[in-house]
């Protein structure tokens, strides 16, 4: 009896072992592969959607950030236009007369151009020879020429060509006729500026001396070489042109300016600035017909810009009061 039970246990054990060694059937394998494919497909779809969303948001953030910085630069320069520039005398600075000059529809996409004249940066301070306490009214050198000693605060220096227009402390305007070596007691880097007129006020040492310069903002089409650095040929960028040309934003589609005579006295009191930026690439998740400007296009100061693609856009606009 004991022997029979042992044999039965042995048979059961062999049966269990045989059952455990059986493989999957074809149907079971296909069902497993189908479930795996569905799971992987769902994961891949989620990944692609998230990646596209991330790329789109990253482009929007980059566009908003770079265009806002450029827009603020334009606004700040318009606010400072005319600083140190004598409107009553209205001198010509590198071919421009007046604090603001607008060029209508002169750029790509019929964009506008603006040129501003003013003392946007102080590049020197007043220097004084040893023993002299302040700039004397009407001071002249040994040859009888009006002059001003200056101490430079950086690498930019005045000259007698395109950087010859100065404003002393934002109050007194003058033009440089010649530059000589100087020796000031309060600085190491100094020059003597021979001026076209005498200094009309007694200025203390270390007061700022501003360069009166012309600054132009314009849109430019990239040529793949020199225009719009790091941009593809045909793209449009925003440039700030002064003594050097600097690209300050890419993928700018339109730039418009409008003079506003708020008091109806024949003089421009404000300038409305409108800047249209777009993302560098199209967003495949965006349906063009859902955009608010799809049917009519974007109207900036009467200039209509089409908006029928999949790019996202941002408009910056502000009225800027001019200096009195």
C-alpha positions in Angstrom: 0.0 0.0 0.0 2.8 2.4 0.9 4.5 1.5 -2.4 1.4 2.4 -4.4 1.2 5.8 -2.7 4.8 6.5 -3.5 4.4 5.6 -7.2 1.3 7.8 -7.4 3.1 10.8 -5.9 5.9 10.2 -8.4 3.4 10.2 -11.3 1.8 13.4 -10.0 5.1 15.1 -9.7 6.1 14.2 -13.2 2.8 15.4 -14.5 3.3 18.8 -12.7 6.8 19.0 -14.2 5.5 18.3 -17.7 2.7 20.9 -17.3 5.2 23.5 -16.1 7.3 23.0 -19.2 4.5 23.7 -21.6 5.0 27.0 -23.7 2.6 29.7 -24.7 0.1 28.9 -27.5 0.1 31.0 -30.7 -3.1 32.8 -29.6 -1.7 33.6 -26.2 1.5 35.0 -27.8 -0.4 37.2 -30.3 -2.6 38.6 -27.5 0.5 39.4 -25.5 2.2 41.1 -28.5 -1.0 43.1 -29.2 -1.2 44.3 -25.6 2.5 45.2 -25.6 2.0 47.1 -28.9 -1.0 49.1 -27.6 0.9 50.0 -24.4 4.0 51.1 -26.3 1.9 53.0 -28.8 0.2 54.9 -26.0 3.5 55.7 -24.4 5.0 56.9 -27.7 1.9 59.0 -28.5 2.1 60.6 -25.1 5.8 61.3 -25.6 5.3 62.9 -29.0 2.5 65.1 -27.8 4.5 66.2 -24.8 7.6 66.8 -26.8 5.7 68.9 -29.4 4.0 70.9 -26.6 7.4 71.5 -24.9 9.0 72.6 -28.2 6.0 74.9 -28.9 6.1 76.5 -25.5 9.8 76.8 -25.6 9.6 78.7 -28.9 6.8 80.9 -27.5 8.9 81.7 -24.4 12.0 82.5 -26.5 10.0 84.7 -28.9 8.3 86.6 -26.1 11.6 87.1 -24.2 13.8 88.3 -27.0 11.2 90.5 -28.6 10.3 92.1 -25.3 13.9 93.0 -24.6 14.2 94.5 -28.1 10.9 96.4 -27.7 12.1 97.8 -24.4 15.3 99.0 -26.0 13.3 100.9 -28.6 11.0 102.4 -26.1 13.8 103.6 -23.8 15.7 105.2 -26.7 12.6 107.0 -27.8 12.1 108.4 -24.3 15.7 109.6 -24.3 15.6 111.0 -27.8 16.6 114.7 -27.9 18.5 114.6 -24.6 21.3 117.1 -24.8 20.2 118.0 -28.4 19.4 121.7 -28.8 16.1 121.8 -30.6 16.2 125.6 -31.1 19.5 125.3 -32.9 18.6 122.1 -34.7 22.1 121.0 -35.7 22.6 118.2 -38.2 24.1 115.1 -36.5 25.5 112.7 -39.1 23.0 113.8 -41.6 19.9 113.8 -39.3 18.2 117.0 -38.1 15.8 116.8 -35.1 15.4 114.3 -32.4 13.2 111.9 -34.3 13.1 111.0 -38.0 10.5 108.4 -39.3 10.8 106.5 -42.5 7.4 105.1 -43.6 7.3 101.6 -45.2 11.0 101.6 -46.1 11.8 98.1 -44.7 10.8 94.5 -45.3 7.0 93.8 -45.2 6.5 97.6 -45.5 7.9 98.1 -42.1 8.9 101.5 -40.8 12.3 102.8 -39.8 13.0 105.3 -37.0 16.2 107.3 -36.4 16.7 108.9 -33.0 19.2 111.6 -32.0 20.3 112.2 -28.5 22.8 111.7 -25.7 22.1 108.0 -25.1 25.4 107.3 -23.3 28.0 109.2 -21.3 31.5 108.1 -22.4 33.5 110.6 -20.5 33.6 112.9 -17.5 35.0 116.4 -17.2 38.7 116.5 -16.4 40.6 119.5 -15.0 44.3 120.4 -15.2 46.2 120.5 -12.0 45.3 123.5 -9.9 42.0 124.2 -11.7 38.8 123.6 -9.6 36.1 123.8 -12.2 35.5 124.5 -15.9 35.7 128.2 -16.5 33.0 130.0 -18.5 34.5 130.8 -21.9 37.8 129.2 -21.2 40.3 129.1 -24.1 43.8 127.6 -24.6 47.0 129.4 -25.5 45.9 129.6 -29.2 42.6 131.2 -28.2 40.5 128.1 -29.0 37.6 127.0 -26.7 38.4 123.6 -25.2 37.2 120.9 -22.7 39.4 118.3 -21.0 37.7 114.9 -20.6 38.4 111.7 -18.8 37.2 108.6 -20.7 35.2 106.0 -18.7 35.5 103.1 -21.3 37.0 102.2 -24.7 34.7 104.5 -26.8 36.3 107.9 -27.5 35.2 111.1 -29.3 36.6 112.0 -32.7 36.3 115.0 -35.1 34.1 113.1 -37.7 31.1 111.0 -36.7 31.6 111.2 -32.9 32.2 114.9 -32.7 28.8 116.0 -31.1 28.8 116.3 -27.4 26.7 117.5 -24.5 28.3 118.6 -21.3 26.1 117.3 -18.4 23.1 117.2 -20.7 23.0 121.0 -20.7 25.6 122.5 -23.1 25.9 121.3 -26.7 29.1 121.7 -28.7 30.9 120.2 -31.7 34.6 119.0 -31.7 36.8 120.6 -34.3 40.1 119.0 -33.2 41.4 116.6 -30.5 44.7 117.1 -28.7 46.5 115.3 -26.0 45.5 116.3 -22.5 46.8 115.9 -18.9 44.2 115.9 -16.3 44.9 115.6 -12.6 41.9 113.4 -11.8 42.2 110.7 -14.4 44.7 108.6 -16.4 43.0 108.5 -19.9 42.4 112.1 -21.0 42.1 114.2 -24.1 41.6 117.9 -24.8 38.6 118.6 -27.1 38.8 121.8 -29.1 35.3 123.0 -29.5 33.4 125.1 -32.0 32.1 127.4 -29.2 33.1 128.4 -25.7 31.8 126.5 -22.6 28.9 128.7 -21.4 28.7 127.4 -17.8 31.1 126.6 -14.9 30.9 122.8 -14.6 32.5 120.9 -11.7 34.9 118.1 -12.2 33.6 114.6 -12.9 30.3 115.7 -14.5 29.3 113.4 -17.4 30.0 114.3 -21.1 27.6 112.6 -23.4 28.1 111.6 -27.0 25.2 112.9 -29.1 24.6 110.2 -31.7 22.1 108.9 -34.2 20.5 105.5 -33.5 18.4 103.8 -36.2 16.0 100.8 -35.6 15.1 98.9 -38.7 14.1 95.4 -40.0 16.5 93.7 -42.3 16.2 90.5 -44.4 18.9 88.0 -43.7 21.2 87.2 -46.6 22.8 84.1 -45.0 26.1 86.0 -44.6 26.4 89.4 -43.0 22.9 90.6 -42.4 21.1 89.1 -39.4 23.8 87.0 -37.8 22.9 83.3 -37.1 19.6 83.7 -39.2 18.6 81.7 -42.3 18.5 83.5 -45.6 15.1 85.2 -46.1 14.4 85.5 -42.3 13.8 89.0 -41.0 15.6 90.5 -37.9 15.6 93.7 -36.0 18.8 95.8 -36.0 20.0 98.7 -33.9 22.3 100.8 -36.1 24.7 103.4 -34.6 28.5 103.4 -34.7 28.0 99.7 -35.1 25.2 97.5 -36.4 23.8 95.0 -33.9 21.1 92.4 -34.4 18.9 92.6 -31.3 16.1 90.2 -32.2 15.3 87.6 -34.9 12.0 86.5 -36.4 10.5 90.0 -36.2 7.8 90.3 -38.8 6.7 93.9 -38.6 7.8 97.2 -37.0 5.5 100.3 -37.2 5.6 103.8 -35.8 2.9 106.4 -35.6 3.4 110.1 -34.6 0.7 111.4 -32.3 -0.1 115.1 -31.8 -2.0 114.8 -28.6 -2.6 118.6 -28.1 -3.3 119.3 -31.8 -0.7 122.1 -31.7 1.2 120.8 -34.8 3.9 119.1 -32.7 4.5 115.4 -32.1 3.9 114.6 -28.4 4.0 110.8 -28.5 5.1 108.0 -30.7 3.2 104.8 -30.9 5.5 101.8 -31.3 4.2 98.4 -32.6 6.3 95.3 -32.9 5.2 92.0 -34.3 7.3 88.9 -33.4 6.7 85.3 -34.5 8.1 81.9 -33.5 11.1 80.6 -35.5 9.2 77.4 -36.6 5.6 76.4 -37.2 3.7 74.6 -34.5 2.2 71.3 -35.9 -0.4 71.3 -33.1 -1.8 74.7 -34.1 -4.8 74.9 -36.4 -4.4 78.2 -38.4 -8.1 78.7 -38.5 -8.3 79.0 -34.7 -6.0 82.1 -34.6 -7.9 85.3 -33.9 -6.3 87.2 -36.9 -6.6 84.3 -39.4 -9.4 85.9 -41.5 -8.3 89.5 -41.5 -4.5 89.4 -41.0 -2.7 91.5 -38.4 -3.2 95.3 -38.8 -0.3 97.4 -37.4 -0.8 101.1 -38.1 -2.6 100.3 -41.4 0.0 97.7 -42.5 -1.7 94.3 -42.9 0.5 91.3 -42.2 -0.9 87.8 -43.3 -1.4 85.3 -40.5 -2.4 82.0 -42.3 0.5 79.7 -41.2 1.1 77.7 -38.1 3.4 80.1 -36.4 2.5 81.7 -33.1 2.9 85.5 -32.9 3.2 88.2 -30.2 2.4 91.9 -30.6 4.0 94.6 -28.4 2.5 98.1 -28.6 2.9 101.2 -26.5 2.5 105.0 -26.8 5.8 106.7 -25.7 5.8 110.3 -24.5 8.6 112.4 -25.9 10.9 114.7 -23.9 9.6 118.2 -23.4 
